Amino acid sequence: MRRASHGLLGLLTLATPAIARAQSGIDTIEVTATRVPEPVIEVPASVTVVPGADLRDRAVTDLAGALALVSGVEAPSGGDAGPASAVPSLLGLHEFDAFLLVVDGVPWGGAFNPSIPTLDLTDVQKVEVLKGAAPVDFGATSFVGVIQAVHYPAGEAENRVMLGAGTNGQTIGTLSAALPSIGNYRQSISLEGQSRGYSVDREAYSAGRMLYRGALEDVAGGRLSLDISLDDTRTTPPSPIPRVGGDLTPLVSVNANLNPSDARVDENQYQGVLRYARPTDLGAWETTASWTFSDVSDVRGFLRPTLFAVDGQNADSQNQARRTEDGYFDTHFSKTLPGHVTLLYGADMLYGLGKQDSVNGAYDAPLCGCGSLPATTQLHVDEINSVDDRREFFGQYAQVDWTPVAGLDVLGGVRLNETRERLFSRHIDGFDATNDLARLSARGVTRPAGTIGANYTVWRSGRGARVAVYADYRDTFKPAAIDFGPDYTPLVLSPETADTVEAGVKANRLAGILDFDLDAFRMNFRNLVVQTTDATGNPILQNAGAQILQGVDAGLDARLAPDLRLALNGSYHDAHFTRYVASEGGTNVNAAGKELPLSPKFLAAAGLLYSPDQGIFGSTIVNYIGPRFLDIANTAPIRGYMTLAATIGVRWRGYQIMVSGTNLTDARPPVTASEFGDQSYYLLNGRSVLVTASADI
């Protein structure tokens, strides 16, 4: 069972990497930035650690809620992957695949895209957020950040059961338990089942998940562990709303669902992970091997920008079957050398195989959302687009963590990346076989990447208060991800590349109550993959010249009383194109100097949390997301908005009852552009209220 904690407001430390800590006051330990456990305040990078206990105290079950209070990060729910997904923005880049999602050290989504809808936060010990790339430890898979969910190890658990019900028919149940040991074999299990509706007509989501963790000690002098996870996700997605000119069309209601009657995004995912660790003369040796299989049925439709029917049709449909396999292998050694040096070196491999068949048609969708809608199986097959994509990432890496003098920590590393991709695409025309197409595209890149940074403690007190300054430089690249959309995508695009400089100051326990973090960054970005449209209005992906991402994040956290904490933060981000001529609907648009779409310049948050071990507890959290543009040409501005989340509850003798609410202002702005529908946008999920009861077991 978790330790009692005064750290609920640690989640509200927003930008502060040194805030989320256990009751003992010991600095939080991270593993994402270095692989080797290290106090966050000593790491030359911006890292935030969100305790799992904080998530459970706020009834958070998705990534959007987990990141709601991380400074400089915006993570609106929804998107092409469905209402349970999210599109995190880090460093001002609102891009679904620009960051790396990791679960217990394994890339979640593998060599393709982050698998956010299947992310299981039940029994999570902590969530770590590294802003910026991780070019040594995770190579060509991370770009603007790494988000890692770390579950309790085998034999440990939250040891808690929870049941809940809420608005729009929401129900949820979770169980986490450490199972009885069998000799030297430790084991634990977590289960989650949930179902919920939304204010949008027919929009719904349900999931059943299991994570089993086992570990056997004294296996050839080491520890052998096994993880097995199963996920069954069922989603009825909303339909995005088209933009006409500078705003979303008022002809489509915010709660209308114009998808075909058989619309769904269903996924079955199975994963197995083996790990082995033991000490050797070469250092502490750790090896991880995992395999993941996903089977997806993706059925939906998208309104055309013309809105009104032409030849009896105003929407395009897809009925897609998709299968992906992901393999991951990493082996590395870490050894402490004379002179206060820790050496980490190893190699890894990430393999992905994705196959897709998309049967596309067209139909007429009444804009009022009040008429009948056909099933895709009733429509004429206009085209069949198929994809067979194989991706292979190899890397050899070495990293040195050196403390030359007390208080100075130098972290540097280099990695050789070898990436290969083979993409076979096929288009079968449903009207004229002479228009059938097939193409094989391949690309291989061998390129080094690396980082160098330093962290120096400029002041410390005898009571543990510290102030540190840090700076780092990172250079990396990322192969362009395939979006598995309905359209014919025959080319492997050029890899995205970036170099980043970052500097900041962070402190903890000043005067025994105050923590803060201030960091500034500048990233030179090249070949960003963006979604535009061709001369016929079909969505296409292309590389977008050069961009600059720069900004400042600041956060403050104060313990006003033993159980009461206040957190404040603010961010300024400037993300703009420096060189790019976009093709929108066949018209060239010079985007140089234009802001990146859906990238707000200003983000802010404030939170007040009261979290005693017994009795009444609660929280109030306000987020502000500033104005931004919907389009590359910056002709469609949208206003900023605010959201409010709150909880109130009571706990006693291992029991807890809580009422929690998200987006209580019921703000419904457009937050994410569809990569599949031309000039179409998803709205923020509406207001939700949940009542939960839980007990220690």
CORQUI-V676441 format. One record per residue. RES is the residue in one small letter. PSI is psi as a letter, one per 40 degrees, with the letter a starting at -180 (NA if undefined). Layout:
RES|PSI  RES|PSI
This chain:
m|i  r|i  r|i  a|i  s|i  h|e  g|f  l|d  l|e  g|d  l|d  l|e  t|e  l|c  a|e  t|h  p|e  a|e  i|d  a|h  r|i  a|i  q|d  s|e  g|e  i|i  d|i  t|i  i|h  e|i  v|e  t|d  a|d  t|e  r|d  v|h  p|h  e|i  p|h  v|d  i|e  e|e  v|h  p|g  a|i  s|h  v|h  t|h  v|h  v|h  p|i  g|d  a|d  d|d  l|d  r|d  d|e  r|e  a|f  v|h  t|e  d|i  l|d  a|d  g|d  a|d  l|e  a|d  l|f  v|h  s|h  g|e  v|h  e|h  a|g  p|i  s|i  g|a  g|a  d|d  a|e  g|i  p|d  a|e  s|a  a|i  v|g  p|i  s|h  l|h  l|f  g|e  l|h  h|g  e|h  f|d  d|e  a|e  f|i  l|h  l|h  v|h  v|h  d|f  g|e  v|h  p|h  w|h  g|e  g|b  a|e  f|b  n|i  p|h  s|g  i|d  p|d  t|e  l|h  d|h  l|e  t|h  d|f  v|h  q|d  k|i  v|h  e|h  v|h  l|h  k|h  g|i  a|i  a|g  p|e  v|d  d|d  f|e  g|b  a|f  t|e  s|i  f|c  v|e  g|i  v|h  i|h  q|h  a|h  v|h  h|i  y|i  p|i  a|h  g|e  e|i  a|i  e|d  n|g  r|i  v|i  m|h  l|i  g|i  a|i  g|a  t|i  n|f  g|f  q|h  t|i  i|i  g|h  t|i  l|h  s|h  a|i  a|h  l|i  p|h  s|i  i|g  g|b  n|e  y|h  r|i  q|i  s|i  i|i  s|i  l|i  e|h  g|h  q|i  s|h  r|i  g|i  y|i  s|d  v|h  d|h  r|e  e|h  a|i  y|h  s|i  a|i  g|h  r|i  m|h  l|h  y|h  r|h  g|i  a|h  l|h  e|i  d|f  v|h  a|f  g|e  g|a  r|h  l|h  s|i  l|h  d|h  i|h  s|i  l|i  d|h  d|h  t|h  r|h  t|h  t|h  p|i  p|i  s|h  p|i  i|h  p|i  r|h  v|h  g|b  g|e  d|i  l|i  t|h  p|e  l|e  v|h  s|i  v|d  n|e  a|i  n|h  l|e  n|i  p|i  s|d  d|f  a|h  r|i  v|g  d|h  e|h  n|h  q|h  y|h  q|i  g|h  v|h  l|h  r|i  y|h  a|h  r|i  p|i  t|i  d|d  l|e  g|i  a|h  w|h  e|h  t|h  t|h  a|h  s|i  w|h  t|h  f|h  s|h  d|h  v|h  s|h  d|h  v|h  r|a  g|i  f|h  l|i  r|i  p|d  t|d  l|d  f|i  a|h  v|h  d|f  g|e  q|h  n|e  a|i  d|i  s|i  q|i  n|h  q|h  a|h  r|h  r|h  t|i  e|h  d|h  g|h  y|h  f|h  d|h  t|h  h|i  f|i  s|h  k|h  t|h  l|i  p|i  g|f  h|f  v|h  t|h  l|h  l|h  y|i  g|a  a|i  d|i  m|h  l|h  y|h  g|h  l|h  g|h  k|h  q|h  d|h  s|h  v|h  n|i  g|a  a|i  y|i  d|h  a|h  p|h  l|d  c|e  g|e  c|e  g|i  s|i  l|h  p|i  a|i  t|d  t|e  q|e  l|i  h|i  v|h  d|d  e|i  i|h  n|h  s|i  v|h  d|h  d|h  r|h  r|h  e|h  f|h  f|i  g|i  q|h  y|i  a|h  q|h  v|h  d|h  w|h  t|g  p|d  v|i  a|h  g|e  l|h  d|h  v|h  l|h  g|i  g|i  v|i  r|i  l|h  n|h  e|h  t|i  r|i  e|h  r|h  l|h  f|h  s|i  r|h  h|h  i|h  d|h  g|e  f|d  d|h  a|e  t|e  n|e  d|i  l|i  a|h  r|i  l|h  s|h  a|i  r|h  g|h  v|h  t|h  r|h  p|i  a|i  g|i  t|i  i|h  g|i  a|i  n|h  y|h  t|h  v|e  w|i  r|i  s|i  g|e  r|e  g|e  a|i  r|i  v|h  a|i  v|i  y|i  a|i  d|i  y|h  r|h  d|h  t|i  f|i  k|h  p|i  a|h  a|i  i|i  d|e  f|f  g|a  p|e  d|i  y|h  t|g  p|e  l|i  v|h  l|i  s|i  p|i  e|h  t|i  a|i  d|i  t|h  v|i  e|i  a|i  g|i  v|h  k|i  a|i  n|i  r|f  l|h  a|e  g|e  i|e  l|h  d|i  f|i  d|h  l|h  d|i  a|i  f|i  r|h  m|h  n|h  f|h  r|i  n|f  l|h  v|h  v|i  q|h  t|a  t|i  d|a  a|d  t|e  g|e  n|h  p|h  i|i  l|h  q|i  n|i  a|g  g|b  a|i  q|i  i|h  l|h  q|i  g|a  v|h  d|h  a|h  g|i  l|h  d|h  a|h  r|h  l|d  a|i  p|d  d|e  l|h  r|i  l|h  a|h  l|i  n|i  g|i  s|i  y|h  h|h  d|h  a|h  h|i  f|i  t|d  r|h  y|h  v|h  a|i  s|h  e|h  g|f  g|e  t|h  n|h  v|h  n|h  a|e  a|h  g|e  k|i  e|i  l|i  p|i  l|f  s|g  p|i  k|d  f|h  l|i  a|i  a|i  a|h  g|i  l|h  l|h  y|h  s|g  p|i  d|d  q|i  g|a  i|h  f|i  g|i  s|i  t|h  i|h  v|h  n|h  y|h  i|h  g|i  p|i  r|i  f|i  l|d  d|i  i|d  a|e  n|f  t|e  a|g  p|i  i|i  r|i  g|i  y|i  m|i  t|i  l|h  a|i  a|i  t|i  i|h  g|a  v|h  r|i  w|h  r|f  g|e  y|i  q|h  i|h  m|i  v|h  s|i  g|i  t|i  n|f  l|e  t|e  d|f  a|h  r|f  p|i  p|h  v|d  t|h  a|i  s|h  e|e  f|d  g|h  d|h  q|f  s|i  y|i  y|i  l|i  l|h  n|i  g|a  r|i  s|h  v|h  l|h  v|h  t|i  a|h  s|i  a|i  d|i  i|NA
